[in-house]
Amino acid sequence: MDFQLTDDQKSLQEAARRFAQEQLPDLARKLEESCEPVPHDWLKRYADMGFLGINVAEKYGGLGLGNLEALLVVEEFAKISSAVAFPVFESCVGPVRAIEHFAPESLRERVIPRVCSGEAVVAVSMSEPDAGSALTDLRTNAKVVGDKVILNGTKRWCSGGGHADGYVVYCRFDDVPGAKGIGAVYVDKDTPGLSFGPQEQLMGFRGVPSSDLYFDNVELPLDAVIVPGGGFKKLMEAFDLERCGNATMSLGQASGALDDVLDYVQERKQFGRPIVEFQGVQIKLAEMKLRVEAARLLIHRAAKNAEDGMPSILDSSLAKCYANEISREVTGTAVQLMGGYGYSKEYPMERRLRDSWGWGIAGGAIDIQKVNIASAMVGRRFNQRAG
């Protein structure tokens, strides 16, 4: 068991940190103010630096590295803001990996290289008005008719909705009930019959657009089927990796907050001396450090145990649950230590606090992760529908 990063991993981490800290703070502020996503010219810069598709196979334009390497980069970007990190997240641990692992080769070749080159962003669309935590209740329907797939339904809370170039859409095939009917298809943004609702106005996640998706007799080719009906287990395997990405985005809010507040308390003076000299501040710093390091270890363990494959539901749920909880706590403490500077929109701390709450809702709420953990502990799934 080795807790040290390799020299190559350290070099990648340092390159990502230097790029993020030197290039991205101004962009993060602009995205926060405009609520617009990362522009395409910046995506090309990300791609040129090798930060898109880090763990995607080289034949599709990725670097061919492991999940841990991808998460190292995600954290460094997320320290700056969720918005600037989101394209990296989506290309490394999000829907692109589901396409790479499960889609027909023709779809892989059509979509993945464009993501890795910064030409396209792909989002995942899972939730519906009546299907969030109870995902197997989803109603968006795909029917195979001859050489076409006809898609109808409504999706909610799609991060990237209206702005992403393509969507991995969870749907029910041919009205088969329960998990046995669920699969996923890929839909290009400009496909006839696809439309979008207004942009959501959220507490945080500014720069990560979100909207409803509406499918009205959308016609898709057969090779747009990523996973056919009955493939729900495969989709959840891919989602276990996305949980690790969510955890890392959450961790980035906390570790970025810790970095900033550590500088602040050594510079800020009250009663004639830097506030770091006060024991109460020292204790808070230590508690923040404990939580950040523990969350990072859980995330890295999940990634390492999976090597280049998919993490287990236990490892990924432990990592997500803990990172989500400590992110809220650490950013809250950082705001308190920085006082008015922490509460002011002139500084990034209050944004981190707002975003940290979002990551504990997105990708499966914290309490759902605890149910997953208990299920793994006793070796069976619990029926939440039982009275």
C-alpha positions in Angstrom: 0.0 0.0 0.0 1.6 3.2 -1.2 0.2 6.6 -0.3 2.8 8.5 -2.5 2.0 9.8 -6.0 4.4 8.8 -8.7 6.7 11.4 -10.3 4.5 11.4 -13.4 1.4 12.0 -11.3 3.1 14.8 -9.4 4.1 16.4 -12.6 0.6 16.2 -14.0 -0.8 17.6 -10.7 1.6 20.5 -10.7 0.9 21.3 -14.4 -2.8 21.4 -13.6 -2.3 23.5 -10.5 -0.1 26.0 -12.3 -2.5 26.3 -15.2 -5.5 26.6 -12.9 -4.0 29.1 -10.5 -2.4 31.3 -13.1 -5.0 31.2 -15.9 -8.4 30.5 -14.5 -9.3 32.9 -11.6 -10.4 35.7 -14.0 -12.4 33.3 -16.1 -14.1 31.9 -13.0 -15.1 35.4 -12.0 -16.5 36.1 -15.5 -18.5 32.8 -15.5 -19.9 33.5 -12.1 -21.1 37.0 -13.2 -22.5 35.9 -16.5 -23.7 32.4 -15.6 -22.3 31.2 -18.9 -20.3 28.0 -19.4 -16.6 27.8 -20.3 -16.3 29.2 -23.8 -15.1 27.0 -26.7 -11.8 28.9 -27.1 -11.0 28.0 -23.5 -12.0 24.4 -24.1 -9.5 24.3 -26.9 -6.8 25.5 -24.5 -7.8 22.8 -22.0 -7.5 20.2 -24.8 -4.1 21.6 -25.9 -2.8 21.2 -22.4 -4.1 17.6 -22.3 -6.7 18.2 -19.6 -9.7 16.7 -21.4 -10.2 12.9 -21.5 -7.2 12.3 -19.3 -8.3 8.7 -18.6 -9.8 8.1 -22.1 -8.1 5.8 -24.4 -5.5 7.3 -26.7 -7.2 6.0 -29.8 -10.1 8.3 -29.1 -7.9 11.3 -28.4 -7.4 11.0 -24.6 -4.2 10.6 -22.7 -4.9 6.9 -21.7 -4.0 7.5 -18.1 -5.9 6.2 -15.0 -8.8 7.4 -13.0 -6.6 8.8 -10.3 -4.7 11.0 -12.7 -8.0 12.4 -14.0 -9.2 13.2 -10.4 -5.9 14.9 -9.6 -6.6 17.4 -12.4 -10.3 17.8 -11.5 -9.4 18.8 -8.0 -6.9 21.5 -9.1 -9.5 23.0 -11.4 -12.3 22.7 -8.9 -10.2 24.6 -6.3 -10.7 27.6 -8.6 -14.4 27.0 -9.3 -16.9 24.4 -10.2 -17.6 26.1 -13.5 -14.1 26.1 -14.8 -13.7 22.4 -13.7 -16.9 21.2 -15.2 -15.7 20.4 -18.7 -12.8 18.4 -17.2 -15.2 16.5 -15.0 -17.6 15.7 -17.9 -14.8 14.5 -20.1 -13.1 12.3 -17.5 -15.7 10.9 -15.1 -19.0 11.7 -16.6 -21.1 10.6 -19.6 -18.1 10.3 -22.0 -16.8 7.3 -20.0 -20.2 5.6 -20.3 -20.0 6.1 -24.1 -16.4 4.8 -24.1 -17.2 1.6 -22.1 -20.6 0.6 -23.5 -21.5 2.4 -26.8 -21.1 1.0 -30.3 -17.7 1.7 -31.8 -19.3 4.0 -34.4 -20.7 6.3 -31.7 -17.5 6.2 -29.8 -15.5 7.4 -32.8 -18.1 10.1 -33.6 -18.3 11.6 -30.2 -15.3 11.0 -27.9 -12.5 12.6 -30.1 -14.5 15.8 -30.4 -14.8 16.0 -26.6 -11.1 15.3 -26.1 -10.1 18.0 -28.7 -12.4 20.6 -27.0 -14.8 20.7 -29.9 -17.8 19.4 -27.9 -19.2 19.0 -24.4 -21.4 16.1 -23.5 -23.8 16.1 -20.6 -25.8 13.4 -18.8 -29.5 13.6 -18.3 -31.0 11.3 -15.7 -33.6 13.0 -13.4 -37.2 13.6 -14.3 -40.1 15.5 -12.6 -41.0 12.2 -10.8 -37.7 10.4 -10.8 -34.7 11.7 -8.9 -33.5 9.4 -6.1 -36.1 6.9 -7.4 -34.4 6.7 -10.7 -36.1 3.5 -11.8 -39.4 5.5 -11.9 -38.2 7.4 -15.0 -40.8 7.6 -17.8 -38.8 9.0 -20.8 -39.5 6.3 -23.4 -37.4 4.9 -26.2 -39.1 2.6 -28.8 -37.2 0.7 -31.4 -39.1 1.0 -34.7 -37.3 -0.6 -37.6 -33.9 1.0 -38.0 -34.8 4.0 -35.7 -35.2 4.7 -32.0 -38.1 7.1 -31.2 -37.6 9.1 -28.0 -40.3 10.9 -26.0 -40.3 12.4 -22.5 -39.1 15.2 -20.2 -35.9 15.5 -18.2 -35.1 17.8 -15.3 -32.0 19.2 -13.7 -29.7 18.5 -16.5 -26.3 20.2 -15.8 -25.3 21.4 -19.2 -28.9 21.6 -20.5 -29.2 23.8 -23.4 -25.5 24.4 -23.8 -23.9 21.0 -24.1 -23.4 19.7 -27.7 -24.8 16.2 -26.9 -26.6 14.3 -24.1 -26.4 10.8 -22.6 -30.1 10.3 -21.8 -31.3 7.6 -19.4 -34.6 6.2 -20.7 -37.0 3.3 -20.6 -37.1 1.0 -23.6 -40.4 -0.3 -24.9 -42.3 0.4 -21.7 -40.6 -2.5 -19.8 -41.2 -1.7 -16.1 -38.6 -1.2 -13.4 -34.9 -1.4 -13.8 -35.1 -4.1 -16.4 -36.4 -1.5 -19.0 -33.8 1.2 -18.4 -31.0 2.0 -20.8 -29.4 5.1 -22.3 -29.2 6.8 -25.7 -27.0 9.6 -27.1 -28.8 12.7 -28.5 -27.1 15.5 -30.4 -28.2 19.0 -29.4 -29.5 19.9 -32.8 -31.6 16.8 -33.3 -35.1 17.6 -34.5 -37.7 17.2 -31.7 -35.3 18.1 -28.9 -36.0 21.4 -27.1 -34.9 23.0 -23.8 -36.6 24.8 -21.0 -35.4 28.1 -19.6 -32.1 28.2 -17.7 -32.5 27.3 -14.0 -31.7 30.0 -11.4 -29.8 28.1 -8.8 -28.2 29.0 -5.5 -24.8 28.0 -6.8 -23.3 26.3 -9.9 -23.3 29.6 -11.8 -21.4 28.8 -15.0 -22.8 25.3 -15.0 -26.0 25.8 -17.0 -29.0 23.7 -16.1 -32.4 23.2 -17.8 -35.2 20.8 -18.6 -35.0 18.7 -21.8 -38.0 17.9 -23.9 -38.1 15.0 -26.4 -41.0 15.0 -28.9 -40.8 12.0 -31.3 -37.0 12.4 -31.5 -35.7 10.0 -34.1 -32.3 8.4 -33.5 -30.2 5.9 -35.4 -29.7 2.5 -33.8 -26.1 3.2 -33.0 -27.2 6.0 -30.7 -28.2 3.3 -28.2 -25.4 3.3 -25.6 -26.9 0.7 -23.4 -30.2 -1.1 -24.4 -33.0 -1.8 -22.0 -31.8 -4.1 -19.2 -28.5 -2.3 -18.9 -29.2 -0.4 -15.8 -26.5 -2.2 -13.9 -23.9 -1.1 -16.5 -25.1 2.5 -16.3 -24.7 2.4 -12.5 -21.2 1.0 -12.8 -20.3 4.0 -14.9 -22.1 6.3 -12.4 -19.9 4.9 -9.6 -17.0 6.7 -11.3 -19.1 9.8 -11.7 -19.6 9.7 -7.9 -15.9 9.9 -7.5 -15.8 12.9 -9.8 -18.6 14.6 -7.8 -16.7 13.9 -4.6 -13.6 15.5 -6.1 -15.5 18.5 -7.3 -16.8 18.8 -3.7 -13.4 18.3 -2.3 -12.0 21.0 -4.5 -14.4 23.5 -2.8 -13.0 22.5 0.6 -9.3 22.2 -0.4 -9.5 25.5 -2.3 -11.1 27.1 0.8 -8.4 25.8 3.0 -5.6 27.1 0.8 -7.1 30.6 0.8 -8.0 30.8 4.4 -4.5 29.6 5.4 -3.0 32.5 3.6 -5.7 34.9 5.0 -5.2 34.0 8.7 -1.4 34.6 8.4 -1.9 38.0 6.9 -5.0 39.3 8.7 -4.1 41.1 12.0 -6.4 41.8 14.9 -5.4 42.9 18.4 -1.9 43.6 17.1 -1.0 40.2 15.7 -1.9 37.8 12.9 -5.1 35.9 13.8 -3.3 32.6 13.2 -1.6 33.2 16.6 -5.0 32.6 18.3 -5.5 29.1 19.5 -9.2 29.0 18.4 -8.1 29.7 14.8 -5.3 27.0 15.0 -7.9 24.4 16.1 -10.2 25.3 13.2 -7.4 25.1 10.7 -6.4 21.6 12.1 -10.0 20.4 11.9 -10.3 21.6 8.3 -7.1 19.9 7.3 -8.2 16.6 8.9 -11.4 16.6 6.9 -9.8 17.6 3.6 -7.1 14.9 3.9 -9.6 12.2 4.9 -11.9 13.0 2.0 -9.0 13.0 -0.4 -7.8 9.6 0.9 -11.3 8.0 0.4 -11.5 9.4 -3.1 -8.0 8.2 -4.1 -8.7 4.8 -2.5 -11.8 4.4 -4.7 -9.9 5.4 -7.8 -6.9 3.2 -7.0 -8.9 0.1 -6.2 -10.7 0.5 -9.5 -7.4 1.0 -11.4 -8.5 1.8 -14.9 -12.0 0.3 -14.5 -15.0 1.4 -12.5 -15.0 1.9 -8.6 -17.3 -0.2 -6.4 -20.5 1.3 -5.2 -19.2 1.1 -1.6 -16.0 2.9 -2.3 -17.6 5.6 -4.4 -20.5 6.2 -2.1 -18.2 6.5 0.9 -16.1 9.0 -0.9 -19.0 11.0 -2.2 -20.9 11.1 1.1 -17.9 12.1 3.2 -16.6 14.7 0.7 -20.0 16.3 0.3 -20.5 16.6 4.1 -17.0 18.0 4.9 -17.1 20.4 1.9 -20.1 22.2 3.5 -18.4 22.2 6.9 -15.0 23.4 5.7 -16.2 26.1 3.4 -18.6 27.3 6.2 -15.7 27.5 8.6 -13.6 29.4 6.1 -16.3 32.0 5.5 -16.5 32.5 9.3 -12.7 32.8 9.7 -12.6 35.4 6.9 -15.5 37.4 8.2 -16.8 40.0 5.9 -14.2 39.0 3.2 -15.6 35.5 3.3 -19.2 36.7 3.0 -18.5 39.2 0.2 -19.0 38.3 -3.5 -15.8 40.2 -4.2 -14.0 37.0 -3.1 -14.5 33.3 -4.0 -15.2 31.9 -0.6 -19.0 32.5 -0.5 -19.2 30.9 -4.0 -17.5 27.8 -2.7 -19.9 27.6 0.2 -22.9 27.8 -2.2 -21.4 25.3 -4.6 -20.5 22.8 -1.9 -24.2 22.5 -1.1 -25.0 21.7 -4.7 -22.5 18.8 -4.9 -24.3 17.1 -2.0 -27.5 17.2 -4.0 -26.2 16.4 -7.5 -25.4 12.9 -8.5 -27.4 11.3 -5.7 -28.1 13.1 -2.4 -26.0 12.4 0.7 -28.6 10.3 2.4 -28.9 8.1 -0.7 -25.2 7.5 -0.5 -25.7 6.3 3.1 -28.3 3.9 1.9 -25.9 2.6 -0.7 -23.2 2.2 2.1 -25.6 0.2 4.3 -26.7 -2.0 1.4 -23.1 -2.9 0.6 -22.4 -3.6 4.3 -25.2 -6.1 4.6 -24.9 -7.4 1.0 -28.4 -6.7 -0.3 -30.5 -3.8 -1.7 -33.2 -2.3 0.4 -36.7 -1.9 -0.9 -37.5 1.8 -0.3 -41.1 1.2 -1.6 -42.0 -1.1 1.3 -44.4 0.5 3.8 
